């Protein structure tokens, strides 16, 4: 039996993700090489496309915002050992919540009232879509993975029906709501900074990025500084001990799924309130699912989730640039590269754990021996 | 040194059944076995005794091929061997009975014994062969067991017998038993030792791993003592005594008796009347249990594990609502339809040291300081504000650790990195800090080394003398006899009787544990 020695914390937080990323880039490099392009040039294009070209950083951070919300949604549930696969559906329904508030109030009230209510609407609708599977898990034992997946399908069908029916823009053929009045639109960061006299390039980056940063901090406080967070972690790590401690386990499970759904729902503030300014079909575009990889790679910690979100944001934006610059690299090829990175840093996140741990243990032992 | 290193010396003497030379094994930085030498003569019962974490199980797992030694030699019946797997060990004639049985509960005894030697595609042939083997073993060693009973339905003593049969069926001439009596009644243990004696007469070599001194004294011919991964002595059992063995195990003299004054019981602080608990599926765990515990006394609850003691603790702790009857704790009455909640119980003044610290008492992945507030995360230990104050939690843990001798005293260390004894001390420290009026305790010293046992017993007595009412559940009769002022015995969910400590001894308790009430027993 070869028990894996424990990995030092720094290695788990930084070394492993770095190794996973390197491995992913290496394999992607081979693929790029195989289709006859220079991987180093391609990497350069990606980095420039994500950070250097005017406005590119804004685009990167705009994608990052989506990943922060969906990553946090998965992570909070994961602290209670719940695998919430339903971020996609919760975000979708969250968009409905934000949309309904903006559609009905933006014409009659100022943005200072409409926008907070719209953000709240996104969170509440997302939470509602999380509470139902949470309740079924806590009280009926229906497995959360199954129910949240099913709720994604229900959300998708519900939204198609609403957007093609009751909510469709009158006189139009495309399945989307009318555009929100200006009071129901989140201001872009360009507009905000412009008002302060700072000019930046045009990009879809908007106020929801700041909401996402606040959510990161709020997440940290919730998980490590509140009694609810303590209960969530206890339920996740040892439900029997939670029962012993007098923690109402079903209640914590339901609340956790509500928070998870709310965070996923907040993703809609970026897409719906910040960019589209109307509820459109399929605006979630897989961000909910990628949130799982973000949470895994970010080790369910807000700092990790921020860095992972930034990475995925850069991949989305830089990947689009690849598609643009190279004849032979198509949109599908970019998706393949993104998938590779999700595979290595998400699904295979702990692949390098045993060898790295063994190496570090041997190194530590050797150093100990040298000192004695 | 009993029959120590004189390998292959003298043509008249057969070679030792087992000889280990300088066997070492480390896990990461932890050296579990250091240069272990061991010689066991064939046809003897050899005991290996040591505290938890002394390396006994690691050594046996090396012998049985579950771990590989880093260095050293193994010589079985005079021939050097390499054992890389349990299959190798079985081929060398070594069989092992694990502490936790490895039976398939919904298979019959026959099917369990047959496992691994089914024969061909169809089972009929293997089944007949196995039945014949069972028959033979029953005749030779008196190990009768119903071949067609479901293994899960058998009492633990018989399940263990099936495990031994499984080992012998493979032709084992060397049998390793890891803590075999942990789950047995005294009567079952006696019958186990009778079987071991018969096996020995037949030339089987037996290695008995235990931490119970009286078993070593009663059952073994020779004994080896381990401490902190090293072999510290070999003795012929007839030439040693429990005090010497205990001293070798811990490296200093320990008190085996619990020092305590007479109890001064006053008001009733905990009582139940007609308490029953039934699972949602209709299994009745506790039937009609009524007792009272007064301030300043310890009521011991004895019984074979699984006779309702665990459920009694859970009911008292508020983790399991009673089906009928009432519980009264410090003036608070809990009825069948009332709210039963551990948080309410704690607020009333009940503390609970659970039976299983890994399952209930600790969150192993949490830091010590986070465990120090488990169940008290709404109390003042976590600070006064709306948020949990990290500094207050750390300081609280630090105070608990120094007051109750938890080592290492590092509040940031993850609970799973503490030794069993120190994990238990942390749980006890947390519960005692609440200065409870009522303390309910389950198996306070299970899997804890002798030094810590002594410390824990002293703390319980001190709490009793400070005026707490204590209910102590333990499957260790010695512990109940040593600590309790009165003893309640449970069998099949019912109370067989409550007797005074002065009337109790292992014999009377053993009969009561089997369900025979004291009047009839007398």
Interface residues (C-beta under 8 A of the other chain):
Chain A: X1 X3 X5 X6 X221 X224 X225 X226 X227 X230 X231 X233 X234 X237 X238 X240 X241 X243 X244 X245 X246 X361 X364 X365 X368
Chain B: X27 X28 X29 X66 X67 X68 X317 X318 X319 X341 X342 X343 X344 X345 X346 X352 X354 X359 X360 X361 X362 X363 X364 X365 X366 X370 X373 X374 X375 X377 X378 X382 X386 X387 X388 X390
